[in-house]
Amino acid sequence: MVKARIMGDSEGVYANELRAMLRPFVFRRYIDFSVIQSLRNMKG
């Protein structure tokens, strides 16, 4: 898992484009139990 944030002008055109592009990858619409189990396996 990676934490990240936009540095610089957070309300600029490029920042909004980047947010729109990354949002589907960062926030899943639905979570299922296999995802939770995978996270448990990764964390050990």
MARFILO-125954 format. One line per 5 residues: number of its first residue (from 1); their letters; for each residue x, y, z of N, C-alpha, C, O, CB. Coordinates in pm, 1 decimal. Glycine has a CB too. Layout:
BEGIN
NUM) a) X Y Z X Y Z X Y Z X Y Z X Y Z  ...
end
This chain:
BEGIN
1) mvkar) 84.0 -116.9 0.0 0.0 0.0 0.0 88.8 123.7 0.0 193.9 126.6 64.1 -95.7 -0.5 121.0  45.3 223.9 -71.9 123.9 345.4 -84.7 35.9 464.1 -50.5 -78.7 473.2 -94.7 183.1 359.4 -227.1  90.6 554.6 28.3 22.0 680.6 54.2 86.4 786.3 -34.2 208.4 788.3 -51.0 29.2 720.7 206.2  5.4 872.6 -89.8 58.2 978.0 -175.6 -34.7 1097.4 -171.0 -153.3 1085.9 -140.3 76.0 928.3 -320.7  22.4 1211.8 -202.3 -58.9 1331.8 -216.1 4.8 1421.4 -320.4 124.0 1410.1 -348.9 -73.8 1406.1 -80.6
6) imgds) -73.9 1508.8 -376.3 -26.6 1600.3 -478.6 45.5 1715.0 -410.7 -6.1 1775.5 -316.7 -143.2 1651.9 -566.6  164.7 1744.2 -458.8 240.3 1856.9 -404.1 222.8 1975.7 -497.6 217.7 1959.5 -619.5 392.1 1821.0 -386.3  213.9 2092.5 -441.3 196.9 2211.9 -522.0 53.8 2260.3 -514.1 -12.9 2245.9 -411.7 236.5 2185.4 -666.7  8.1 2317.4 -623.0 -126.8 2372.6 -628.9 -228.2 2258.9 -635.8 -240.1 2192.1 -738.4 -142.5 2467.2 -750.5  -300.4 2237.4 -527.7 -393.3 2123.9 -522.9 -524.2 2150.9 -596.8 -605.1 2059.6 -613.2 -423.5 2088.5 -379.0
11) egvya) -545.8 2271.4 -640.7 -669.4 2304.1 -712.6 -642.7 2337.2 -858.8 -730.9 2388.8 -927.4 -740.0 2421.3 -645.4  -523.3 2308.5 -906.9 -488.5 2338.8 -1045.2 -550.1 2240.3 -1142.6 -607.2 2138.7 -1103.2 -338.9 2339.8 -1061.9  -537.5 2272.0 -1270.1 -593.2 2187.7 -1376.1 -526.5 2050.4 -1375.1 -594.3 1948.2 -1386.3 -575.6 2254.9 -1514.2  -394.7 2047.7 -1361.8 -323.1 1919.8 -1363.8 -357.1 1834.9 -1242.2 -367.1 1712.7 -1252.8 -172.6 1943.2 -1369.9  -374.6 1897.4 -1128.9 -410.6 1823.3 -1007.4 -547.6 1758.0 -1023.7 -566.6 1642.9 -984.4 -410.2 1917.0 -884.1
16) nelra) -641.3 1829.7 -1080.5 -775.4 1773.1 -1102.3 -772.2 1658.8 -1203.5 -842.0 1558.7 -1186.9 -872.2 1882.4 -1150.4  -690.6 1673.9 -1308.9 -677.0 1565.7 -1406.8 -616.8 1441.6 -1343.1 -662.3 1329.8 -1367.2 -590.8 1610.8 -1525.0  -513.8 1462.2 -1261.3 -448.9 1349.6 -1195.2 -544.4 1279.8 -1099.5 -548.7 1156.8 -1094.9 -324.5 1396.3 -1120.5  -620.5 1356.6 -1023.3 -719.2 1296.9 -931.9 -822.2 1214.9 -1007.9 -856.9 1104.3 -966.4 -789.7 1405.9 -850.3  -870.9 1268.6 -1118.8 -971.8 1197.9 -1198.4 -915.5 1068.3 -1256.1 -986.7 968.5 -1267.6 -1023.2 1287.8 -1311.7
21) mlrpf) -787.0 1070.4 -1292.3 -724.8 952.3 -1349.7 -698.1 845.4 -1243.0 -713.7 726.5 -1270.6 -594.7 990.6 -1419.6  -658.5 885.3 -1122.9 -620.3 790.3 -1019.5 -736.3 740.4 -934.6 -726.3 633.6 -874.2 -519.0 852.2 -931.2  -843.7 813.4 -928.9 -953.6 778.5 -839.0 -1005.6 635.0 -855.7 -1024.7 567.0 -755.0 -1066.5 874.3 -860.2  -1029.2 586.3 -977.5 -1078.7 448.0 -989.6 -981.3 343.6 -935.9 -1023.4 235.0 -896.0 -1108.7 417.3 -1134.2  -852.5 374.7 -934.1 -753.3 279.0 -886.9 -736.1 284.5 -736.5 -696.4 185.5 -674.9 -621.0 304.0 -954.1
26) vfrry) -765.3 397.7 -677.2 -743.2 415.6 -533.9 -865.3 372.4 -454.1 -852.4 302.2 -353.9 -709.0 561.2 -502.8  -982.2 413.3 -497.2 -1105.4 385.0 -423.7 -1190.8 287.6 -504.0 -1241.6 322.1 -610.6 -1184.1 515.7 -394.4  -1206.3 168.1 -453.4 -1291.4 70.3 -520.4 -1437.0 98.8 -486.8 -1468.8 141.6 -375.8 -1253.0 -74.2 -479.5  -1523.5 75.3 -581.4 -1666.3 95.1 -556.1 -1718.7 -7.8 -457.8 -1795.0 24.8 -366.9 -1745.6 87.9 -686.5  -1677.6 -131.6 -476.4 -1727.1 -239.8 -392.1 -1608.5 -316.2 -336.0 -1506.3 -331.8 -403.0 -1821.7 -334.5 -471.3
31) idfsv) -1621.9 -362.5 -216.3 -1517.0 -443.2 -155.2 -1575.9 -579.4 -121.0 -1687.4 -589.1 -69.8 -1457.9 -373.5 -27.9  -1501.3 -682.2 -149.4 -1548.8 -816.1 -116.9 -1452.6 -880.7 -17.1 -1346.2 -826.7 13.1 -1562.0 -903.1 -245.4  -1491.4 -993.7 31.6 -1414.2 -1058.1 137.6 -1279.3 -1109.3 89.0 -1186.8 -1123.9 168.9 -1493.2 -1172.2 196.3  -1266.4 -1136.6 -39.4 -1136.8 -1181.8 -90.3 -1032.5 -1070.7 -81.4 -914.3 -1098.3 -60.9 -1150.1 -1230.0 -235.4  -1075.0 -945.8 -96.5 -983.0 -832.9 -82.1 -934.9 -823.4 62.0 -816.0 -803.3 86.9 -1050.8 -700.7 -125.2
36) iqslr) -1025.1 -837.5 154.9 -989.0 -831.4 296.8 -893.3 -944.9 331.3 -796.0 -924.0 403.8 -1115.4 -838.4 386.0  -919.8 -1063.7 280.7 -831.2 -1177.4 307.0 -693.8 -1155.3 244.3 -592.5 -1190.7 304.6 -893.3 -1307.4 253.6  -688.8 -1098.4 125.9 -560.5 -1069.5 61.7 -479.6 -970.2 143.0 -358.1 -985.1 155.9 -582.3 -1015.7 -79.4  -545.5 -868.9 198.1 -476.0 -772.0 282.7 -422.4 -838.1 408.9 -311.4 -807.8 452.7 -569.4 -656.4 319.7  -499.6 -927.2 466.6 -453.1 -1000.2 585.4 -330.1 -1084.2 552.8 -236.0 -1090.8 631.8 -565.2 -1090.2 641.0
41) nmkg) -331.4 -1147.6 437.2 -217.2 -1229.4 396.6 -92.8 -1144.0 373.3 18.0 -1185.3 407.1 -250.9 -1308.2 270.0  -110.6 -1025.1 315.6 3.1 -936.4 291.6 62.5 -885.1 421.7 184.4 -876.0 435.8 -38.9 -819.2 204.2  -23.0 -852.1 515.6 23.2 -794.5 641.9 84.3 -899.2 734.1 153.9 -865.6 829.9 -91.6 -725.4 712.5  58.6 -1024.1 705.2 121.3 -1132.7 779.2 53.9 -1166.4 903.8 97.7 -1256.7 975.2 257.7 -1101.5 808.9
end
